[in-house]
Structure formats: C-alpha cells, structure tokens
Amino acid sequence: MRLTADTVRRLARLARVEVDEEEQERLTAELGQVLEYMERLREAEGRPDGLYAEEEGGPGTREDEPEGSVDREGVLEQAPDRDGPFFRVPPVLPPRRAGGEDEA
C-alpha cells in the first residue's frame, strides 16, 4: 500500500491537526515507511492480515460469549478516594468562572 499526500491531508483533517506542506511531506514519507514495514512483517509471517490461524496453534476466532464481571464493591473498597458508587479523581479541567467562561 502506497501512502499519498492526499491521504495524509485527510488523516490530519480527521485528527484535527494542522499540518503544513513541509510536515505533510515528512509524514507521508515516514508513515509510508511504517506501512511498508508492516506489510513486510505480514508477508514474512505468511499470514493474511497478520492474523494467526487456528490450525497453526494460534487463537483463531470464536463467538463472543458474555462472562462475569468484577465485584464493584470489592474494587471500590480498594479505591484511594470514592464518592458512593464512584471513584473520586482529581480534576482534569480547570474550574469554570461564574459567568460560564473558562479560565485562561
């Protein structure tokens, strides 16, 4: 698979990242090398899409089956800080001002 500058532009737009012409050329070359390397690995393994087939001792595929979950209360007992049935974590975003505008 050959990576094009158009593909890099679309990826940048989807990721909401600004990429100038120089960065676009560099990324096209670097990401192209990564994709070529991944393709060579797939070929070396002799497996389509790099997946392990069941007959080769790999996991193969299986049907999804629901399994049990962890004990919520047991996990929460180990939390350093909690608020009822929730983990309490430090704030990630800065506090909001009274007028609804974010602090700078």
C-alpha positions in Angstrom: 0.0 0.0 0.0 1.4 3.3 -1.0 0.6 6.3 1.2 -0.2 9.6 -0.7 -0.1 13.2 0.4 -3.8 13.3 -0.1 -4.3 10.5 2.5 -2.0 12.3 4.9 -4.1 15.5 4.5 -7.3 13.6 5.1 -5.8 11.9 8.2 -4.7 15.3 9.6 -8.1 16.8 9.0 -9.8 13.8 10.7 -7.4 14.1 13.7 -8.0 17.9 13.7 -4.2 18.5 13.4 -2.8 21.3 11.3 0.0 20.1 9.0 2.0 22.5 6.8 3.5 21.4 3.5 6.9 20.5 4.9 5.3 18.4 7.7 3.0 16.8 5.2 5.9 15.7 3.0 7.8 14.3 6.0 4.7 12.5 7.4 3.9 11.0 4.0 7.5 9.5 3.8 7.6 8.4 7.4 4.1 6.9 7.6 4.7 5.2 4.2 7.8 3.5 5.6 5.9 2.3 8.6 3.2 0.8 6.3 5.8 -0.8 4.1 7.4 -2.4 7.2 4.1 -3.7 8.5 3.4 -5.2 5.0 6.8 -6.9 5.0 6.1 -8.3 8.5 2.8 -9.8 7.3 4.5 -11.4 4.3 7.3 -12.8 6.5 4.7 -14.4 8.8 2.9 -15.9 5.8 -0.4 -14.9 7.2 -3.0 -12.7 5.5 -3.7 -9.6 7.6 -1.1 -10.8 10.2 -3.7 -13.0 11.9 -2.9 -16.3 13.4 -4.9 -19.2 12.0 -6.4 -21.8 14.3 -4.6 -24.7 12.6 -1.2 -23.0 13.3 -1.8 -23.1 17.1 -3.0 -19.5 17.3 -6.1 -18.3 18.9 -8.2 -18.3 15.7 -11.7 -16.8 16.1 -14.5 -17.6 18.4 -18.0 -16.5 19.2 -18.4 -13.7 21.7 -19.8 -15.0 25.0 -20.7 -12.8 28.0 -18.7 -13.5 31.1 -18.9 -12.4 34.7 -17.7 -9.0 35.8 -15.7 -7.9 38.8 -17.3 -7.2 42.1 -18.0 -3.5 42.1 -17.9 -3.1 45.8 -14.7 -5.1 46.1 -13.0 -2.8 43.6 -14.3 0.4 45.2 -13.1 -0.8 48.6 -9.5 -0.6 47.1 -10.0 3.0 45.7 -7.9 5.7 47.4 -11.0 8.0 47.3 -14.6 7.4 46.5 -18.0 9.0 46.5 -20.6 6.4 47.0 -20.5 4.0 44.0 -18.0 6.2 42.1 -14.2 6.7 42.1 -13.2 10.2 43.0 -10.3 11.5 40.9 -8.5 14.8 40.7 -10.0 17.4 38.3 -8.6 17.3 34.8 -10.1 20.6 33.5 -9.6 24.0 35.1 -12.5 25.3 37.2 -15.2 27.4 35.3 -15.7 31.0 36.1 -19.1 32.2 37.5 -20.1 33.6 34.1 -19.6 30.3 32.4 -16.3 31.2 30.7 -13.2 29.1 31.1 -10.2 30.5 32.9 -7.2 31.1 30.8 
